[in-house]
Amino acid sequence: MSAAVPAAAPRPGFVAQFKSFPSSFWVANAIELVERFSFYGVRTIAALYIVGKAETGGLALSNTDKGIFFGVWSLIQCLLPMFTGGFADRYGYRRSLLVAFGINIVGYSLMGYTHSWWSFMGACCLIGTGTAIFKPPLHGTLAHCVGTSNSSLGWGIFYQVVNIGGFIGPLVCGYLRLLQWRFAFFAAAGIIIVNVLITLVFLKDYAKGTGAEPGGARKSPAAVFAESMAVLKDLRFVVFLAIFSGFWFMFMQLFDQLSIFIDQWVDSNDVAQFLARVTGLGFFQRMAAGGGQVNPEWIVNVDAGAIIIFVLLISYLNRKFRPISDMIVGMAVCCGGFLFAGTMTTGWLCVLGIFIFALGEMACSPKFSEYVALMAPPDKKALYMGYSNIPFAVGWAGANFIGGPLYDRLSDKIALGRHHLVHGLGLDPQAVAGLSKGAVMSKLADALGQSEAAARQVLWNTYHPQSFWYICTGVGVVATLGMVGYHFWLEADARRRRAT
């Protein structure tokens, strides 16, 4: 087992903590902001692009296809850091970052040209690989820049920066995709060039890139690989990652499925009317006219917006509490907000659920990174931070390999519309199968003699598509209870150690 997480040192005041961070901390945060702009800008629109109607430029694929794309992407992005983290520690953070940026530029650019299943999969694999190389050296740099006296605030600032990029990216890419899908993907690729310049000019390389043994002999890739795998002997770390994997299964549905759910089931005209009144902008007035809807990725973006505003305050207030306690409370709040957001069909209620989810996320997610960074030995910061991606791998992959087909079965409006046309109204199955995705709901409305909104309500009342969110919330609740058990296990172990 690894050494216990260091006991909290006396905490200086907020201003003193803020001034204690070295310049590399702020440079690393700037790099993260730019990278998250690209990543979340693409991730939030990619789900809509994959399942979007061909008539509007989408790929017109299923949620199951989307689950395969995102599942493979997640496995590459989240499992590779177990090995790329060790190489970053040995061969240099800056070198690793520059390689990552080059791969991502190619991946985002390729995504702008994809029109087939395999070309889109290739773009996803490239972006996953680039991001997998990017994360360990960036997180390793941050781990070197914070200590026990300022780690809570440091990781809170980092999480705020993540969400600034994650908030701006979807806004910009969401607007650009209304003009043309490829514009959004090209913007994500272009801005990564800024990170190349920042890294070359400003970033300090905490890993010197010698790749050497203490005696001076250069470590072989096999030796680095073996050292990376040795982390799995740390039982506390492995159990912690396993528990958090279940939480991330629920967590990632908010980003990979909720935008589809909002697009299909939530009437967000109330939010559009509010934006039109408050801003007075013609863009929102046109959006609100005639029952128009707000871009679903913008509604999901409430999560990032709330975090930008409140995360530093919550991180500062939480500075005296143990990371595990904060994680348990945050996970429980996330479960409540998640269930609320996934069962509402009006815009403002869905927004409220996302906001509640964000409050829980602010309590638990920065503490996750803080806990791993404090647990890691000084010479293995990037390696442990790389392994911290395992819950993302298991949770995100499960959220898509399982969640995509499950959503198709329980909640997809088009699939349920086809089913109702055949089994509820007795239409010819071949004729229904031949309908394009854009024609299904209009056909159902005609067959029912009602509006499309009324036809959607018939599907909601008949098939209860919100059941998908009940299942996912159940997984999150089990993970939260698991973290409670983990906490008691550590407490019992600590008492045993003190007794001996």
Order of alpha helices (4+ residues) and beta strands (2+ residues): alpha-alpha-alpha-alpha-alpha-alpha-alpha-alpha-alpha-alpha-alpha-alpha-alpha-alpha-alpha-alpha-alpha-alpha-alpha-alpha-alpha-alpha-alpha-alpha-alpha
